[in-house]
Amino acid sequence: MSFIVRPARLDDLQELFDLARQFTLLNLPADKSLLSKKIELSQASFAGELSKAQAEYLFVVEDLEDQRVAGSSSVIAKSGTPDSPNFSFKVLKRERFSKDLGVGFIHQILRLHENTDGPTEVGGLVVDKGYRRRPEKLGRLISLSRFIYIGMFSERFEDQLHSEMAPPLTDEGRSEFWEALGRRFTGMPYKEADAISQQNNQFIKSLFPEEDIYLCLLDSKARLVLGRVGEETQGALHLLSGLGFRYKEEVDPFDGGPHLGVATKEVTLIQQGRYYKPMTQTKPSVPFQGEALVGLSREEDFRCMVSSYSLTGDQLSLPELTWSGLELEEGEELFFSPLQSGRKKNKLRK
């Protein structure tokens, strides 16, 4: 079976709607009208018609054999502008000491931070339940392919990349962090506040406290989930950590989930990426050296897939399946970045 990652199209609408109904995600709403607008916005972004402050890219992974959408992911070119700031809680430390008592404490505090000149944000990764746990690792493919596109069009994105990790929630989908903090200052349940923030998040600045918040004043359940990731997010954390993402000592103001970041040029897939004009399809006798991500762009179109390869000097050979999957023509140039073999353990915090 072959899978490619490409921009979402309007004829994907029904399949994206079916995918959205499997989840409860604000960035992939189960609403055809909203999904249609997202696809149109994405198409204009891929066509280079929008500024960084406006552009949002929606990628899908397609099963070429069954010709169906198996997952999606997104990139927001700039998350945090004067019109729509990005808010977070900086996690800081403050020392308090009494000379009279000879007693001191180091407290963790939260400080509301507003960013009006934000980074590029990667997120919105979902895989159809029927395609999970397959050997093709579609979540990995659609996640990593975004960085191939960013590497090919670095001028469309910021110098820093940002990702917001989902924290542990209760079985009912409630955030213990929000219940202990956000709800007390807004009077709104978690899901309602999160949904409103997608359209207008200025109420965060208006209602949240300007003063530092001492974590010791929050209940133990809220402190326990702060800066942690949920079980279903562990795979995404491992993947991003392997690319160079690190904890930014800041969390989401709604659910306390950790924020990760990395300099765009330091992402391993982008660092190692090179342009090649591959040779006509590899002969069966040529041994392959490993696997790589290969990306091809024509105007507003983009196609990316995992491929075996053979590289000798500047001579890149790819199997026939890759040529057909990318619809590659002789003489065309593609972006090539080898995938690392083996696993490394990555920790969010020491």
Buried (B, 14 or more C-beta within 10 A) or exposed (E): EBBBBBBBBEEBBEBBBEBBEBEEBEBBBBEEEBBBEBBEBBBBBBEEEBEBBBBBBBBBBBBBEEEBBBBBBBBBBBBBBEEBBBBBBBBEEEEEEEEEEEEEEEBBBBBBEBBEEBBBBBBBBBBBEEBEEEEBBBBBBBBBBBBBBBBBBBEBBBEBBBBBBBBBBEEEEBBBBBBBBBBEEBEBBBBEBBEBBEEEBEBBEEBBEEEBBBBEEBEEEBBEBBBBBBEEBEBBBBBBBBBBBEBBBBBBBBBBBBBBBBEBEEBBBBEBBEEBEBBEBBEEEEEBEEBBBBBBBEEBEBBBBBBBBBBEEEEBBBBEBBBEBBEBEEEBEBBBBBBEEEEEEBEBEE
